[in-house]
Amino acid sequence: MFVALWEYKVKPGCEKRFESAYGPAGGWARLFGSDRNYRETRLLRDPFRPAMYLTLDFWKSREAYEKFMAIHKEEYQGLDAAGEELTSHERRLGWYKLVEP
């Protein structure tokens, strides 16, 4: 399993809109959900720094994620542009492979 991990700093007053857009029922998850290799999205909020969020997008493999991104580049860019009005910072923390027991 592959996980794409992103960090966001959300602008004051935009928290609910951000959570709706980036959460497991939001636009990103709906876009990703069109691919059978997508597994789920999780949204985390830092209780000590409430403007800070993490998204974890789970995929079958890195290759599947990269293929999806190449095919859906235009839709991805549209969602990303819309999200920029909600955030003051966005950073890819990394791409990870889940360690299986």
CORPE-V146665 format. One record per helix or strand of 2 or more residues. SS is the DSSP state (H for helix, E for strand). FROM is the first residue (numbers start at 0). LEN is the number of residues. If there is no record, write none. Layout:
SS FROM LEN
SS FROM LEN
This chain:
E 1 9
H 14 8
H 26 6
E 37 8
E 51 8
H 61 10
H 72 11
E 86 11
